[in-house]
Amino acid sequence: MEIVVPLLTPFDETHRVDETGLRNLIDFVLKGRVNAIFVLGTTGEFQFIKEKKRIIGIAVEQVAGRCRVFAGVTEFSVEETVFRTIEAQNTQSTPDFLVIAPLVYHSNRKLFRHFERIEKFLRIPVYLYNNIGIVTRKLKRKDIIPGILKELSGLEKIKGIKDSSGNPKYFKEILGFRDENFKVLQGDEGLIMDSFLLNADGIVPSMANVFPEIFINLIDCLKNNKIEKARHIQKKIIEIRSIYNRYGVAPAVLKEILKRKGIIRNSASFYSFNKLRELVDETEKKIEQTKKEIEDAKV
């Protein structure tokens, strides 16, 4: 099972990308033995960013072949998303995969036909992104209907899906479409252990921006059949996430932790919370406690 880090996007005081911070963050997570990075996802605050081409270029250049790069190109209309897709393919440093969340700008109706058209000019393979939390349009259904996903999985350039629905039943159903040409990634940190046992291809945990080793430990335990220890680590991941997740400010919390570590210079985010410092203090305390438990082999 692979670990794909959905990278935060460090900003300066004016909310433009901080290139030094982005490069430092990439180097930090790659020291943690992760398999890939994903820029311009929800954790990366893609909804608010205009400098997408620049971010993709910096990421690919800094990675320099050390891992694969997934790059989000989703916008809020068909035309804008097609533009970003073409733009990403025409950068000097191209990513390994593009990531598109189609229900942000499209409905399930005629979705297969939409991707048939897009595929005609795709040179970079695509992963779909299923996340009902970022779908603001009034749709009867805000996730990709499994039957439609099955059709999409047969297209040559559609290589997989990241599912952040948090719905175990849905995830189990779409795992039935996976094969050597179509991979299924779990985007919910609370379902990593269950997904491993179901033979999912990978995980996309936002907490890996600040604490990649906990996910390495979890996967290592699962691979070595240390189920009780894996169950304990999964429980700790859920406990850490629950501190800030209910407020919807994960990027802000994780950035402040990275700033305190000296990895990025500024914790600017488009998400805000009046008790952010208290949330960060509590999260850091829980992370350090969990690190000590793992290091001391008490679990």
MIDOSE-1310 file (N, C-alpha, C; in nm, 2 decimals, decimal comma, always signed):
residues 299
meiv	+0,08/-0,12/+0,00/+0,00/+0,00/+0,00/+0,09/+0,12/+0,00; +0,06/+0,22/-0,09/+0,14/+0,34/-0,10/+0,09/+0,45/-0,02; +0,18/+0,54/+0,02/+0,14/+0,66/+0,09/+0,16/+0,78/+0,00; +0,05/+0,85/-0,03/+0,05/+0,97/-0,12/+0,02/+1,09/-0,03
vpll	+0,11/+1,18/-0,01/+0,09/+1,30/+0,08/+0,01/+1,41/+0,00; -0,11/+1,45/+0,05/-0,18/+1,56/-0,02/-0,12/+1,69/+0,04; -0,03/+1,75/-0,03/+0,06/+1,85/+0,02/-0,02/+1,98/+0,05; +0,02/+2,04/+0,17/-0,02/+2,18/+0,20/+0,04/+2,27/+0,10
tpfd	-0,01/+2,39/+0,08/+0,05/+2,49/+0,00/+0,09/+2,61/+0,09; +0,22/+2,62/+0,12/+0,27/+2,73/+0,20/+0,25/+2,86/+0,12; +0,20/+2,96/+0,20/+0,17/+3,10/+0,14/+0,26/+3,20/+0,21; +0,28/+3,31/+0,15/+0,34/+3,43/+0,22/+0,23/+3,51/+0,28
ethr	+0,26/+3,63/+0,33/+0,16/+3,71/+0,39/+0,05/+3,76/+0,30; +0,08/+3,76/+0,17/-0,03/+3,80/+0,07/-0,10/+3,69/+0,01; -0,08/+3,57/+0,07/-0,15/+3,45/+0,02/-0,11/+3,41/-0,12; +0,02/+3,44/-0,16/+0,08/+3,39/-0,28/+0,17/+3,27/-0,24
vdet	+0,19/+3,18/-0,33/+0,27/+3,06/-0,29/+0,41/+3,10/-0,24; +0,46/+3,05/-0,13/+0,59/+3,07/-0,08/+0,68/+2,95/-0,13; +0,76/+2,99/-0,24/+0,83/+2,88/-0,31/+0,93/+2,81/-0,21; +1,00/+2,89/-0,13/+1,10/+2,83/-0,04/+1,02/+2,73/+0,06
glrn	+0,91/+2,77/+0,11/+0,83/+2,69/+0,20/+0,79/+2,56/+0,13; +0,74/+2,57/+0,01/+0,70/+2,46/-0,07/+0,81/+2,36/-0,09; +0,93/+2,41/-0,13/+1,04/+2,32/-0,15/+1,08/+2,25/-0,02; +1,09/+2,33/+0,09/+1,12/+2,27/+0,22/+1,02/+2,16/+0,26
lidf	+0,90/+2,19/+0,24/+0,79/+2,09/+0,28/+0,81/+1,96/+0,20; +0,83/+1,97/+0,07/+0,85/+1,85/-0,01/+0,97/+1,77/+0,04; +1,08/+1,84/+0,07/+1,20/+1,77/+0,12/+1,17/+1,70/+0,25; +1,09/+1,76/+0,33/+1,06/+1,71/+0,47/+0,97/+1,58/+0,45
vlkg	+0,87/+1,58/+0,37/+0,78/+1,46/+0,36/+0,86/+1,35/+0,29; +0,94/+1,38/+0,20/+1,02/+1,28/+0,13/+1,12/+1,21/+0,21; +1,16/+1,27/+0,32/+1,25/+1,20/+0,42/+1,17/+1,10/+0,49; +1,04/+1,11/+0,49/+0,96/+1,02/+0,57/+0,92/+0,89/+0,49
rvna	+0,99/+0,86/+0,38/+0,97/+0,74/+0,30/+0,82/+0,73/+0,24; +0,77/+0,84/+0,20/+0,64/+0,84/+0,14/+0,66/+0,81/-0,01; +0,55/+0,76/-0,08/+0,57/+0,72/-0,22/+0,54/+0,82/-0,32; +0,46/+0,93/-0,29/+0,42/+1,03/-0,38/+0,37/+1,15/-0,31
ifvl	+0,36/+1,26/-0,38/+0,29/+1,38/-0,33/+0,18/+1,42/-0,42; +0,08/+1,49/-0,37/-0,03/+1,54/-0,44/-0,05/+1,69/-0,41; -0,02/+1,77/-0,51/-0,03/+1,91/-0,49/-0,17/+1,96/-0,55; -0,22/+2,07/-0,49/-0,34/+2,13/-0,53/-0,46/+2,04/-0,51
gttg	-0,47/+1,97/-0,40/-0,59/+1,91/-0,36/-0,66/+1,99/-0,25; -0,76/+1,93/-0,18/-0,83/+2,01/-0,08/-0,74/+2,06/+0,03; -0,65/+1,97/+0,08/-0,55/+2,01/+0,18/-0,46/+2,12/+0,13; -0,44/+2,12/+0,00/-0,36/+2,23/-0,06/-0,43/+2,36/-0,09
efqf	-0,56/+2,36/-0,05/-0,65/+2,48/-0,07/-0,66/+2,52/-0,22; -0,68/+2,42/-0,30/-0,68/+2,45/-0,45/-0,79/+2,54/-0,49; -0,90/+2,55/-0,41/-1,02/+2,63/-0,45/-0,98/+2,78/-0,45; -0,88/+2,82/-0,38/-0,85/+2,96/-0,37/-0,73/+3,00/-0,45
ikek	-0,66/+2,91/-0,52/-0,53/+2,94/-0,57/-0,54/+2,96/-0,72; -0,47/+3,07/-0,77/-0,46/+3,10/-0,91/-0,32/+3,05/-0,97; -0,22/+3,04/-0,88/-0,09/+3,01/-0,93/-0,06/+2,86/-0,95; -0,16/+2,79/-1,01/-0,15/+2,65/-1,02/-0,03/+2,60/-1,10
krii	-0,02/+2,66/-1,22/+0,09/+2,62/-1,31/+0,23/+2,63/-1,24; +0,25/+2,74/-1,17/+0,37/+2,77/-1,10/+0,40/+2,66/-0,99; +0,29/+2,63/-0,91/+0,30/+2,53/-0,80/+0,34/+2,39/-0,86; +0,28/+2,35/-0,97/+0,31/+2,23/-1,03/+0,45/+2,22/-1,07
giav	+0,50/+2,33/-1,14/+0,64/+2,34/-1,18/+0,74/+2,33/-1,07; +0,71/+2,40/-0,96/+0,80/+2,40/-0,85/+0,81/+2,25/-0,79; +0,69/+2,19/-0,77/+0,68/+2,06/-0,71/+0,76/+1,96/-0,79; +0,74/+1,95/-0,92/+0,80/+1,85/-1,01/+0,95/+1,88/-1,01
eqva	+0,99/+2,00/-1,01/+1,14/+2,04/-1,01/+1,20/+1,99/-0,88; +1,14/+2,02/-0,77/+1,20/+1,99/-0,64/+1,20/+1,84/-0,61; +1,10/+1,77/-0,66/+1,10/+1,62/-0,64/+1,21/+1,56/-0,72; +1,23/+1,61/-0,84/+1,35/+1,56/-0,92/+1,35/+1,41/-0,93
grcr	+1,24/+1,35/-0,96/+1,24/+1,21/-0,98/+1,24/+1,12/-0,86; +1,24/+1,18/-0,74/+1,24/+1,10/-0,61/+1,11/+1,03/-0,58; +1,00/+1,08/-0,64/+0,87/+1,01/-0,62/+0,78/+1,06/-0,73; +0,66/+1,01/-0,73/+0,57/+1,05/-0,83/+0,49/+1,17/-0,78
vfag	+0,45/+1,26/-0,88/+0,38/+1,38/-0,85/+0,24/+1,37/-0,91; +0,14/+1,39/-0,82/+0,00/+1,40/-0,86/-0,03/+1,55/-0,86; -0,10/+1,61/-0,96/-0,13/+1,75/-0,96/-0,28/+1,77/-0,98; -0,35/+1,84/-0,89/-0,49/+1,88/-0,91/-0,51/+1,99/-1,02
vtef	-0,61/+1,97/-1,10/-0,64/+2,07/-1,20/-0,79/+2,10/-1,20; -0,86/+2,07/-1,10/-1,00/+2,10/-1,09/-1,03/+2,25/-1,07; -1,13/+2,30/-1,15/-1,18/+2,43/-1,13/-1,33/+2,42/-1,12; -1,40/+2,53/-1,13/-1,54/+2,53/-1,10/-1,63/+2,54/-1,23
svee	-1,57/+2,51/-1,34/-1,65/+2,50/-1,46/-1,58/+2,40/-1,56; -1,65/+2,35/-1,65/-1,59/+2,26/-1,75/-1,47/+2,33/-1,83; -1,50/+2,45/-1,87/-1,40/+2,53/-1,95/-1,28/+2,56/-1,87; -1,29/+2,60/-1,74/-1,17/+2,63/-1,66/-1,09/+2,50/-1,63
tvfr	-1,16/+2,39/-1,61/-1,09/+2,27/-1,58/-1,01/+2,22/-1,70; -1,08/+2,23/-1,82/-1,01/+2,19/-1,94/-0,89/+2,28/-1,96; -0,90/+2,41/-1,94/-0,79/+2,50/-1,95/-0,67/+2,46/-1,86; -0,70/+2,43/-1,73/-0,60/+2,39/-1,64/-0,53/+2,26/-1,68
tiea	-0,61/+2,17/-1,73/-0,56/+2,04/-1,78/-0,46/+2,06/-1,89; -0,50/+2,14/-1,99/-0,41/+2,17/-2,10/-0,28/+2,24/-2,05; -0,30/+2,34/-1,96/-0,19/+2,42/-1,90/-0,09/+2,33/-1,83; -0,14/+2,23/-1,75/-0,05/+2,14/-1,68/+0,03/+2,05/-1,77
qntq	-0,03/+2,02/-1,88/+0,04/+1,93/-1,98/+0,15/+2,01/-2,06; +0,13/+2,14/-2,06/+0,23/+2,22/-2,13/+0,33/+2,29/-2,04; +0,34/+2,25/-1,92/+0,45/+2,30/-1,83/+0,58/+2,24/-1,87; +0,69/+2,30/-1,84/+0,82/+2,25/-1,87/+0,85/+2,12/-1,79
stpd	+0,80/+2,12/-1,67/+0,81/+2,00/-1,58/+0,67/+1,95/-1,55; +0,64/+1,84/-1,62/+0,50/+1,79/-1,61/+0,49/+1,68/-1,50; +0,38/+1,68/-1,43/+0,35/+1,58/-1,33/+0,33/+1,44/-1,39; +0,33/+1,34/-1,30/+0,30/+1,20/-1,34/+0,16/+1,18/-1,37
flvi	+0,07/+1,24/-1,28/-0,07/+1,22/-1,29/-0,14/+1,36/-1,27; -0,26/+1,37/-1,34/-0,35/+1,48/-1,31/-0,46/+1,43/-1,22; -0,52/+1,52/-1,14/-0,63/+1,48/-1,05/-0,74/+1,57/-1,08; -0,86/+1,51/-1,11/-0,98/+1,59/-1,14/-1,09/+1,54/-1,05
aplv	-1,16/+1,64/-0,98/-1,28/+1,61/-0,91/-1,40/+1,66/-0,99; -1,46/+1,57/-1,07/-1,55/+1,61/-1,17/-1,68/+1,67/-1,12; -1,73/+1,62/-1,00/-1,86/+1,67/-0,95/-1,85/+1,81/-0,89; -1,73/+1,87/-0,89/-1,72/+2,01/-0,85/-1,78/+2,09/-0,96
yhsn	-1,77/+2,05/-1,09/-1,81/+2,13/-1,20/-1,91/+2,06/-1,29; -1,94/+1,93/-1,27/-2,02/+1,85/-1,36/-2,11/+1,77/-1,27; -2,22/+1,71/-1,33/-2,30/+1,61/-1,27/-2,27/+1,47/-1,32; -2,33/+1,37/-1,25/-2,31/+1,23/-1,30/-2,37/+1,22/-1,44
rklf	-2,47/+1,29/-1,47/-2,53/+1,28/-1,60/-2,43/+1,32/-1,71; -2,41/+1,23/-1,81/-2,32/+1,24/-1,92/-2,18/+1,26/-1,88; -2,14/+1,21/-1,76/-2,00/+1,22/-1,71/-1,91/+1,14/-1,79; -1,95/+1,02/-1,83/-1,87/+0,94/-1,91/-1,84/+1,00/-2,05
rhfe	-1,94/+1,06/-2,11/-1,92/+1,13/-2,24/-1,82/+1,25/-2,22; -1,83/+1,32/-2,11/-1,74/+1,43/-2,08/-1,60/+1,38/-2,08; -1,57/+1,27/-2,01/-1,43/+1,22/-2,01/-1,39/+1,16/-2,14; -1,48/+1,11/-2,21/-1,44/+1,06/-2,35/-1,39/+1,17/-2,43
riek	-1,45/+1,29/-2,42/-1,40/+1,41/-2,49/-1,27/+1,46/-2,44; -1,25/+1,46/-2,31/-1,13/+1,51/-2,25/-1,01/+1,41/-2,29; -1,04/+1,29/-2,29/-0,94/+1,19/-2,32/-0,87/+1,21/-2,45; -0,94/+1,27/-2,55/-0,88/+1,29/-2,68/-0,76/+1,38/-2,68
flri	-0,75/+1,47/-2,58/-0,63/+1,56/-2,58/-0,54/+1,53/-2,46; -0,57/+1,43/-2,38/-0,49/+1,40/-2,26/-0,36/+1,33/-2,30; -0,25/+1,38/-2,25/-0,12/+1,32/-2,26/-0,07/+1,26/-2,13; -0,13/+1,31/-2,02/-0,09/+1,27/-1,88/-0,21/+1,19/-1,83
pvyl	-0,19/+1,08/-1,77/-0,30/+1,00/-1,71/-0,37/+1,07/-1,59; -0,50/+1,04/-1,57/-0,58/+1,11/-1,47/-0,63/+1,01/-1,36; -0,62/+1,07/-1,24/-0,70/+1,00/-1,13/-0,82/+1,09/-1,10; -0,93/+1,03/-1,08/-1,05/+1,10/-1,04/-1,05/+1,12/-0,89
ynni	-1,12/+1,22/-0,84/-1,12/+1,26/-0,70/-1,27/+1,27/-0,66; -1,31/+1,18/-0,56/-1,44/+1,18/-0,51/-1,45/+1,23/-0,37; -1,50/+1,35/-0,36/-1,51/+1,42/-0,23/-1,64/+1,50/-0,22; -1,74/+1,45/-0,15/-1,86/+1,52/-0,14/-1,85/+1,66/-0,07
givt	-1,75/+1,67/+0,02/-1,73/+1,79/+0,10/-1,69/+1,91/+0,02; -1,64/+1,89/-0,11/-1,60/+2,01/-0,19/-1,70/+2,04/-0,30; -1,81/+1,96/-0,30/-1,91/+1,98/-0,41/-2,02/+2,08/-0,35; -2,02/+2,20/-0,40/-2,11/+2,30/-0,35/-2,23/+2,32/-0,44
rklk	-2,23/+2,25/-0,56/-2,35/+2,26/-0,65/-2,46/+2,17/-0,59; -2,59/+2,21/-0,62/-2,70/+2,14/-0,57/-2,73/+2,02/-0,67; -2,67/+1,91/-0,63/-2,69/+1,79/-0,71/-2,76/+1,68/-0,62; -2,84/+1,60/-0,69/-2,91/+1,49/-0,62/-2,81/+1,40/-0,56
rkdi	-2,70/+1,38/-0,62/-2,59/+1,29/-0,57/-2,46/+1,36/-0,59; -2,38/+1,37/-0,48/-2,26/+1,44/-0,48/-2,13/+1,35/-0,49; -2,15/+1,22/-0,50/-2,04/+1,13/-0,52/-2,06/+1,07/-0,66; -1,95/+1,01/-0,71/-1,96/+0,95/-0,85/-2,03/+0,82/-0,83
ipgi	-2,14/+0,81/-0,91/-2,22/+0,68/-0,90/-2,13/+0,57/-0,94; -2,13/+0,46/-0,86/-2,04/+0,35/-0,89/-2,06/+0,29/-1,03; -2,18/+0,28/-1,08/-2,19/+0,23/-1,22/-2,12/+0,31/-1,32; -2,13/+0,45/-1,30/-2,06/+0,54/-1,39/-1,91/+0,53/-1,37
lkel	-1,86/+0,51/-1,25/-1,72/+0,50/-1,22/-1,67/+0,37/-1,29; -1,75/+0,27/-1,29/-1,70/+0,14/-1,36/-1,68/+0,17/-1,50; -1,77/+0,24/-1,57/-1,75/+0,28/-1,71/-1,62/+0,36/-1,73; -1,60/+0,46/-1,64/-1,49/+0,55/-1,65/-1,36/+0,47/-1,63
sgle	-1,36/+0,37/-1,55/-1,24/+0,29/-1,52/-1,19/+0,22/-1,64; -1,28/+0,21/-1,74/-1,24/+0,14/-1,87/-1,17/+0,23/-1,97; -1,17/+0,36/-1,94/-1,11/+0,46/-2,03/-0,95/+0,45/-2,02; -0,88/+0,46/-2,13/-0,74/+0,44/-2,13/-0,66/+0,53/-2,04
kikg	-0,70/+0,66/-2,03/-0,63/+0,75/-1,95/-0,68/+0,77/-1,81; -0,78/+0,71/-1,77/-0,83/+0,71/-1,63/-0,76/+0,60/-1,56; -0,67/+0,63/-1,47/-0,59/+0,53/-1,40/-0,62/+0,50/-1,26; -0,72/+0,58/-1,20/-0,76/+0,55/-1,06/-0,85/+0,65/-1,00
ikds	-0,87/+0,64/-0,87/-0,96/+0,73/-0,80/-0,91/+0,75/-0,66; -0,92/+0,87/-0,61/-0,90/+0,89/-0,47/-1,04/+0,92/-0,41; -1,08/+0,83/-0,32/-1,21/+0,84/-0,26/-1,20/+0,90/-0,12; -1,26/+1,02/-0,10/-1,26/+1,08/+0,04/-1,40/+1,10/+0,09
sgnp	-1,49/+1,01/+0,04/-1,63/+1,01/+0,09/-1,64/+0,97/+0,23; -1,55/+0,89/+0,29/-1,56/+0,85/+0,42/-1,67/+0,74/+0,44; -1,71/+0,69/+0,33/-1,82/+0,59/+0,33/-1,76/+0,45/+0,30; -1,75/+0,36/+0,41/-1,69/+0,23/+0,39/-1,76/+0,14/+0,29
kyfk	-1,89/+0,15/+0,28/-1,97/+0,07/+0,19/-1,94/+0,11/+0,05; -1,94/+0,24/+0,02/-1,91/+0,29/-0,11/-1,76/+0,25/-0,15; -1,67/+0,27/-0,06/-1,53/+0,23/-0,09/-1,52/+0,09/-0,13; -1,58/+0,00/-0,05/-1,58/-0,14/-0,08/-1,63/-0,17/-0,21
eilg	-1,74/-0,10/-0,25/-1,80/-0,13/-0,38/-1,71/-0,09/-0,50; -1,64/+0,03/-0,49/-1,56/+0,07/-0,60/-1,43/-0,01/-0,60; -1,39/-0,07/-0,49/-1,27/-0,16/-0,50/-1,29/-0,27/-0,60; -1,42/-0,30/-0,62/-1,44/-0,41/-0,72/-1,40/-0,37/-0,86
frde	-1,37/-0,24/-0,89/-1,33/-0,20/-1,02/-1,18/-0,20/-1,04; -1,11/-0,22/-0,93/-0,96/-0,20/-0,94/-0,90/-0,32/-1,02; -0,80/-0,29/-1,09/-0,72/-0,39/-1,16/-0,58/-0,33/-1,19; -0,50/-0,39/-1,27/-0,36/-0,34/-1,29/-0,36/-0,20/-1,36
nfkv	-0,48/-0,16/-1,42/-0,48/-0,03/-1,49/-0,57/+0,07/-1,42; -0,63/+0,03/-1,31/-0,72/+0,13/-1,23/-0,70/+0,10/-1,08; -0,64/+0,21/-1,02/-0,61/+0,19/-0,87/-0,71/+0,27/-0,79; -0,73/+0,23/-0,67/-0,82/+0,29/-0,57/-0,74/+0,33/-0,45
lqgd	-0,75/+0,46/-0,42/-0,68/+0,52/-0,30/-0,78/+0,57/-0,20; -0,75/+0,55/-0,07/-0,83/+0,59/+0,04/-0,79/+0,73/+0,09; -0,88/+0,82/+0,09/-0,85/+0,96/+0,13/-0,90/+0,99/+0,27; -0,96/+0,89/+0,34/-1,00/+0,92/+0,48/-0,91/+0,85/+0,57
egli	-0,84/+0,93/+0,66/-0,74/+0,88/+0,75/-0,80/+0,78/+0,85; -0,93/+0,79/+0,88/-0,99/+0,70/+0,98/-1,02/+0,56/+0,92; -0,99/+0,54/+0,79/-1,03/+0,41/+0,73/-0,91/+0,34/+0,67; -0,79/+0,38/+0,72/-0,66/+0,32/+0,66/-0,65/+0,17/+0,68
mdsf	-0,67/+0,13/+0,81/-0,66/-0,01/+0,84/-0,76/-0,10/+0,76; -0,88/-0,06/+0,77/-0,98/-0,13/+0,69/-0,95/-0,14/+0,54; -0,90/-0,03/+0,49/-0,87/-0,02/+0,35/-0,75/-0,12/+0,31; -0,65/-0,12/+0,40/-0,54/-0,22/+0,38/-0,59/-0,36/+0,37
llna	-0,68/-0,39/+0,47/-0,73/-0,53/+0,47/-0,82/-0,56/+0,35; -0,87/-0,46/+0,29/-0,95/-0,48/+0,16/-0,86/-0,47/+0,04; -0,73/-0,46/+0,06/-0,64/-0,46/-0,06/-0,65/-0,33/-0,14; -0,67/-0,22/-0,08/-0,67/-0,09/-0,15/-0,52/-0,06/-0,19
dgiv	-0,51/+0,02/-0,29/-0,37/+0,05/-0,35/-0,29/+0,15/-0,27; -0,36/+0,24/-0,20/-0,29/+0,34/-0,13/-0,37/+0,43/-0,04; -0,31/+0,52/+0,03/-0,38/+0,61/+0,12/-0,33/+0,75/+0,09; -0,41/+0,85/+0,12/-0,38/+0,99/+0,10/-0,41/+1,07/+0,22
psma	-0,32/+1,06/+0,33/-0,35/+1,12/+0,46/-0,29/+1,26/+0,47; -0,37/+1,36/+0,50/-0,32/+1,50/+0,51/-0,23/+1,52/+0,63; -0,25/+1,44/+0,74/-0,16/+1,45/+0,85/-0,02/+1,41/+0,82; +0,00/+1,34/+0,71/+0,14/+1,30/+0,67/+0,23/+1,43/+0,64
nvfp	+0,17/+1,54/+0,62/+0,24/+1,67/+0,61/+0,33/+1,70/+0,73; +0,28/+1,66/+0,85/+0,35/+1,69/+0,97/+0,40/+1,57/+1,05; +0,34/+1,45/+1,02/+0,37/+1,33/+1,09/+0,37/+1,21/+1,00; +0,46/+1,21/+0,90/+0,46/+1,10/+0,80/+0,49/+0,96/+0,87
eifi	+0,57/+0,97/+0,97/+0,62/+0,84/+1,03/+0,51/+0,76/+1,09; +0,40/+0,82/+1,14/+0,29/+0,74/+1,20/+0,23/+0,65/+1,09; +0,22/+0,70/+0,97/+0,16/+0,62/+0,86/+0,25/+0,52/+0,81; +0,38/+0,54/+0,81/+0,48/+0,44/+0,78/+0,47/+0,33/+0,88
nlid	+0,46/+0,37/+1,01/+0,45/+0,27/+1,12/+0,33/+0,18/+1,10; +0,21/+0,25/+1,07/+0,09/+0,17/+1,06/+0,09/+0,07/+0,94; +0,14/+0,12/+0,83/+0,15/+0,03/+0,71/+0,25/-0,09/+0,74; +0,36/-0,06/+0,80/+0,46/-0,16/+0,84/+0,40/-0,27/+0,93
clkn	+0,32/-0,22/+1,03/+0,26/-0,31/+1,12/+0,16/-0,40/+1,05; +0,08/-0,34/+0,96/-0,02/-0,42/+0,88/+0,05/-0,52/+0,79; +0,16/-0,48/+0,73/+0,23/-0,57/+0,64/+0,29/-0,69/+0,72; +0,33/-0,66/+0,84/+0,39/-0,77/+0,93/+0,30/-0,84/+1,02
nkie	+0,17/-0,82/+0,99/+0,06/-0,88/+1,07/+0,06/-0,85/+1,22; +0,11/-0,73/+1,25/+0,10/-0,69/+1,39/-0,03/-0,61/+1,41; -0,14/-0,68/+1,41/-0,27/-0,63/+1,40/-0,31/-0,54/+1,52; -0,28/-0,59/+1,64/-0,31/-0,51/+1,76/-0,24/-0,38/+1,77
karh	-0,11/-0,38/+1,73/-0,04/-0,25/+1,73/-0,09/-0,16/+1,62; -0,13/-0,22/+1,50/-0,18/-0,14/+1,39/-0,32/-0,08/+1,44; -0,40/-0,16/+1,51/-0,53/-0,11/+1,55/-0,51/+0,01/+1,65; -0,40/+0,00/+1,74/-0,38/+0,11/+1,83/-0,33/+0,24/+1,76
iqkk	-0,24/+0,22/+1,66/-0,20/+0,34/+1,58/-0,31/+0,40/+1,50; -0,40/+0,32/+1,44/-0,51/+0,37/+1,37/-0,60/+0,45/+1,47; -0,62/+0,40/+1,59/-0,70/+0,47/+1,69/-0,64/+0,61/+1,72; -0,50/+0,61/+1,74/-0,43/+0,74/+1,77/-0,45/+0,84/+1,65
iiei	-0,44/+0,79/+1,53/-0,46/+0,88/+1,41/-0,60/+0,95/+1,42; -0,70/+0,87/+1,45/-0,84/+0,92/+1,46/-0,85/+1,02/+1,57; -0,78/+0,99/+1,69/-0,79/+1,08/+1,80/-0,72/+1,22/+1,77; -0,60/+1,21/+1,70/-0,53/+1,34/+1,66/-0,62/+1,42/+1,57
rsiy	-0,67/+1,35/+1,47/-0,75/+1,42/+1,36/-0,88/+1,48/+1,42; -0,94/+1,42/+1,52/-1,06/+1,46/+1,58/-1,05/+1,59/+1,65; -0,93/+1,63/+1,69/-0,90/+1,75/+1,77/-0,94/+1,87/+1,68; -0,90/+1,87/+1,55/-0,92/+1,99/+1,47/-1,02/+1,96/+1,35
nryg	-1,05/+1,84/+1,32/-1,13/+1,81/+1,20/-1,27/+1,86/+1,21; -1,33/+1,86/+1,32/-1,47/+1,91/+1,34/-1,49/+2,06/+1,31; -1,38/+2,13/+1,31/-1,38/+2,27/+1,28/-1,36/+2,31/+1,14; -1,32/+2,21/+1,06/-1,29/+2,23/+0,92/-1,17/+2,32/+0,89
vapa	-1,07/+2,32/+0,97/-0,96/+2,41/+0,95/-0,82/+2,33/+0,95; -0,83/+2,21/+0,90/-0,71/+2,13/+0,90/-0,59/+2,19/+0,83; -0,60/+2,26/+0,72/-0,48/+2,32/+0,66/-0,42/+2,43/+0,75; -0,50/+2,50/+0,82/-0,45/+2,61/+0,91/-0,37/+2,55/+1,03
vlke	-0,43/+2,44/+1,09/-0,37/+2,37/+1,20/-0,23/+2,31/+1,16; -0,23/+2,24/+1,05/-0,11/+2,17/+1,00/+0,00/+2,27/+0,96; -0,04/+2,38/+0,91/+0,06/+2,48/+0,87/+0,12/+2,54/+0,99; +0,04/+2,57/+1,09/+0,10/+2,63/+1,21/+0,20/+2,53/+1,28
ilkr	+0,17/+2,40/+1,28/+0,26/+2,30/+1,33/+0,39/+2,30/+1,25; +0,38/+2,31/+1,12/+0,50/+2,31/+1,03/+0,58/+2,44/+1,06; +0,51/+2,55/+1,08/+0,58/+2,68/+1,11/+0,66/+2,66/+1,24; +0,60/+2,60/+1,34/+0,67/+2,59/+1,47/+0,79/+2,49/+1,46
kgii	+0,78/+2,40/+1,36/+0,89/+2,31/+1,34/+1,01/+2,38/+1,26; +0,98/+2,49/+1,20/+1,07/+2,56/+1,12/+1,08/+2,52/+0,98; +0,98/+2,44/+0,93/+0,98/+2,39/+0,80/+0,93/+2,49/+0,70; +0,83/+2,57/+0,74/+0,78/+2,68/+0,66/+0,78/+2,81/+0,74
rnsa	+0,79/+2,92/+0,67/+0,81/+3,05/+0,74/+0,68/+3,11/+0,78; +0,57/+3,08/+0,72/+0,44/+3,15/+0,74/+0,33/+3,05/+0,74; +0,24/+3,06/+0,83/+0,13/+2,97/+0,84/+0,00/+3,02/+0,78; +0,01/+3,12/+0,69/-0,11/+3,18/+0,63/-0,19/+3,08/+0,56
sfys	-0,32/+3,09/+0,58/-0,42/+2,99/+0,52/-0,55/+3,07/+0,49; -0,63/+3,01/+0,40/-0,76/+3,07/+0,37/-0,86/+3,02/+0,47; -0,82/+2,93/+0,56/-0,91/+2,89/+0,67/-0,86/+2,96/+0,80; -0,96/+3,00/+0,88/-0,93/+3,07/+1,00/-1,02/+3,02/+1,12
fnkl	-0,97/+3,04/+1,24/-1,04/+2,99/+1,36/-0,99/+3,08/+1,47; -1,08/+3,13/+1,56/-1,04/+3,22/+1,66/-0,96/+3,15/+1,78; -0,97/+3,02/+1,78/-0,90/+2,95/+1,89/-0,79/+2,85/+1,83; -0,73/+2,90/+1,72/-0,64/+2,82/+1,64/-0,52/+2,78/+1,73
relv	-0,47/+2,87/+1,81/-0,35/+2,84/+1,89/-0,38/+2,73/+1,99; -0,49/+2,73/+2,05/-0,53/+2,62/+2,14/-0,54/+2,49/+2,07; -0,60/+2,49/+1,95/-0,61/+2,37/+1,87/-0,48/+2,31/+1,84; -0,39/+2,40/+1,80/-0,25/+2,35/+1,76/-0,18/+2,30/+1,88
dete	-0,19/+2,37/+1,99/-0,12/+2,32/+2,11/-0,17/+2,18/+2,15; -0,30/+2,16/+2,14/-0,36/+2,03/+2,18/-0,31/+1,92/+2,08; -0,31/+1,96/+1,95/-0,27/+1,86/+1,84/-0,13/+1,82/+1,86; -0,04/+1,92/+1,88/+0,10/+1,89/+1,90/+0,13/+1,80/+2,02
kkie	+0,06/+1,83/+2,13/+0,08/+1,75/+2,25/+0,04/+1,60/+2,22; -0,07/+1,58/+2,15/-0,12/+1,45/+2,12/-0,02/+1,38/+2,02; +0,03/+1,45/+1,92/+0,13/+1,39/+1,83/+0,26/+1,35/+1,90; +0,31/+1,44/+1,99/+0,43/+1,40/+2,06/+0,41/+1,28/+2,16
qtkk	+0,29/+1,28/+2,22/+0,26/+1,16/+2,30/+0,26/+1,03/+2,22; +0,20/+1,04/+2,10/+0,19/+0,92/+2,02/+0,33/+0,88/+1,96; +0,41/+0,98/+1,93/+0,55/+0,95/+1,89/+0,63/+0,87/+1,99; +0,61/+0,92/+2,12/+0,69/+0,86/+2,23/+0,64/+0,72/+2,25
eied	+0,51/+0,69/+2,24/+0,46/+0,56/+2,26/+0,51/+0,46/+2,15; +0,52/+0,51/+2,03/+0,57/+0,43/+1,92/+0,72/+0,40/+1,94; +0,80/+0,51/+1,97/+0,94/+0,50/+1,99/+0,98/+0,40/+2,11; +0,90/+0,41/+2,21/+0,92/+0,33/+2,33/+0,86/+0,19/+2,32
akv	+0,80/+0,16/+2,20/+0,74/+0,03/+2,18/+0,65/-0,01/+2,29; +0,57/+0,08/+2,33/+0,47/+0,05/+2,44/+0,34/-0,01/+2,38; +0,33/+0,00/+2,25/+0,20/-0,05/+2,19/+0,23/-0,17/+2,10
